[in-house]
């Protein structure tokens, strides 16, 4: 996974436009998680066919099944909110790397013995590539910085 991201000096309008499009991929990803609009069209609009999405507790490789993977993860909670900082994006030709801070709040389903909320501060990083359909993420990973509360219990 991509781990070291530093901003590039933009040399023209195209660089800024490409960086904004790449940053928008992460924004759209986070919003869709909270809106639970996770289907194959969503996955194709954000990821390459061979994409890798890695969380500290699990990972998924490939576009096939990616929407279902996310839907199953989100279903563990009654509600979620994902807040992302502006992404720092470095574009070099048809490849870009990015990094952003993400603060997540997960509301547990009612009942049970856990506190109602589980929060996590994470660093999101990844790589995107220009494809015939536009920019798509090929790698997206999250590294936990802190947690508060209890995560869901394993099934």
N, C-alpha and C positions, 0 to 999 in steps of 0.2 A: 504494500500500500504506500501511497505517496505520504511523506511525513514532513518534509521541510518545504514550506511555501513562503516566498517573499515576493512583494509586489514588483512588477516590472515597470520600467519607465515607458509610458505609452508614447508611440512615435506618430500617431495620427488618429483621426476619427474612427477608422476601422478597428483599431485596438480597443478603444473605449467601448465601441458598440459590441464587439465580441466579448469583452469582459462583462458588460452588463447582461448579455444573453446567458453567459455561463452562470453568473450570480443568480439570475432569474430561475435557473433550473433548481437550485437549492431552495429558493423561496417557494416555488410552486410545489416542490416535494413536501416541505414542512406544512404548508397550508392544506394540502390534500390529506395528510395524515389526520389532521384535526377534523376535516370535513368528511372523512371516511369515503372519499370518492376514489377508491382504489380498484381499478379494473385493468384489463390488458391494454386498453387505449392509453390510460394514464402511464403505465409502465413504458410503453413504446415512445411516448412523448418526452420522456425524461432520460431513458437509459439506452445504451447500446445492447446489441444481442448478447454479448459476452460479459455484461456488467457484473461486478462483484459488490455486494453491499454487506458490510461487516459491522456488527454490534459487538460489544464485549461478551455477550452471552450466546450469540449465534451469528451465522453468516449464510448468505444465499449467493449462488453463482448462476448467471445466465438470466435471460429475460423470461424464459418459460417458468411459470409459477411464482414470479416475483410479486405480482399483485396479491396472490393468495397468501404468500409469506407475510407480507405487511398487514394484510387484513387480519390474519390469525393473531399477530402480535398486538394489534390495537384492540382486538376483541377482549383481551384480558382486562381492559379497563372500561369504566362507565363513560369516561370522557378524558380527552387529552388536550394539552395546549403546548405547542412548540414555538418558542420565540427565538428567532435567529438574528444575530448581528449582521451588519453588512459584510459580505464576503470579500476577502482580499483575493484577487484573481490575477494570475500571471499567464499571459497568452503568448505562445511562440508558434506561429504558423497555424497548423490545424490541431494543436494540442494546447490544453490549458490545465493549470493546477489551481486549486482554490482551498481556502480555509476560512472558517467562521466559528464563532461561539454560538452554542445553542443551549437554551435553558428550557427544560421540559417539566411540565407538571402533569402527573397522571392521577386521575381520581379513581380509586378502587370501587368496585361494585359494592352496593350496600350489603351489610352483614359481615360476619367474620370478625376476627380479633385483631386486624391490622389498623393502624391509623388511616384516616380517610385519604391521605395524599402521599404520593411518592414523587419526589423531585430529584432531578439530576442536572448538573451542569456538565456539558460535554464540549469537546472540540471536534468539529466536523471537518473532514478534509477529503479531498478527492481529486480526480482527474476527469477531464471531459475532452471529447474529440469532435471535430467538425465532421459531420456525415452529410450525405446527399439530402437528408431530411432536416439538417440544421445541427446545432450543438446538442450532444447527448453525453450524460455521465457514463464513464466506463468503470469508475471506482468511487465508492462512497464509504467512508468509515467514520466511526465515532469512538472517541476515547473519553472515558469518564474522568472528570476532574473532582467532582464531589457528588454525594447523594444525601438525601434527607428522607426519612421514613423507610418503609419496607417495600421492596419490589414484590410483584406477584409470586406466589409459591409455584414451583414447577408442577406441571400436570402429571 
